[in-house]
């Protein structure tokens, strides 16, 4: 995108892509990221996002989180980024820093 970050929405689905997974909602997008702006340029400053979600109903074990970004330049959604989500119970859930072999 010649202006802004090129992204205006970030959406999440659980255990399947759009159409089959559980729609978890959209992230708050456009939060200030001075570290990103310093590295990539000022227009990428508002590229941070935040997503709050209650994981207390998740069954312990391995789940898959599908992340889609909506592009402002062509109004299309990106190919999903798929990340493992590990739930151990008692509200404990985390995303491993290193993707599993299936990513």
N, C-alpha and C positions, 0 to 999 in steps of 0.2 A: 504494500500500500504506500502511496506517495505521501500520505498524511496519517498521523496516528499510528497505532500498532497494527492495524489491519484486522483486529479481532474485536468483536463487540459483545459476544456472549460465550459462556463456557457452561456446558450441560453434562450431567452425570447419569449413568445407568448402571445398575448392579446386576451381575450374573447374566449378562447378555446385552447385545447391542440394541440400538433404537428399534422398536417394534417387537422385541422379545424380552428384553431386560426390564427391570423395575426402574421407572423414571424417578430419580432422586431429586430432581430440580436443577436450578441454575445457580451458579456461583455469582457472588458480587464481583463484578469485573471492573477494572480501571483504578485500582488502588495504587498509590504512589510507590514506585520502586526506584529510588535514587541510584542504587547500585547498578541496576540494569541501564538506566539512562546514562550513567557515567561511562559504561562500557560500549553501549550500542548507539547512543545519541538521545537527545532530549525527547524526541517524539515517542520513544519507548518507555519513558518515565511512568506513564499511567498503565503499566502492563501487569500489575499484580492482581491476584484474585483470592477470594476467601470463600470457603464453603463450610457451613455448620450443618451437622447432621447427627441425629440421635441414633446411635448404633445398638441400643439396648435390646432391640428385637431380633438382632442377627443371630443365626445359629452359629456356634463356634465352628471354626475350620477355615478352609481356604475359599475365598470368594474372588470375583473378578470385577474390577471397576473400569467402566468404559467412559472415557473423557472425550467430548467433542468440542471443538472451537468453531464459532461462526465467523466467517470472514466478511468484512465490510466491503471489500473491493468487488466481489462477485456474488455476494449474499448466499454462498454455499457453506455447508458444514464440512469440516475436515474429516478425513479418514480417522476413525477413533484410535486414540492411544489407549491401550489395554494394560492395566496394572493389577498385580495381585493385591488383595486385601486380606490380611490374616486376622481372624477374630479368635480370641482366647476365652471370651466370656467375661462377665462382670464389667461390662463397658470397655474392655480393652480391645482395641483394634488398631492396626498399624499398616502402613504401606512400606514394604521393604525398599531401601534405597537402590538396590540392584534388582532390575527386573528378572523374573524367572526365565528359564530357557524358552518358554513358549512365546515370549514377547519378541 
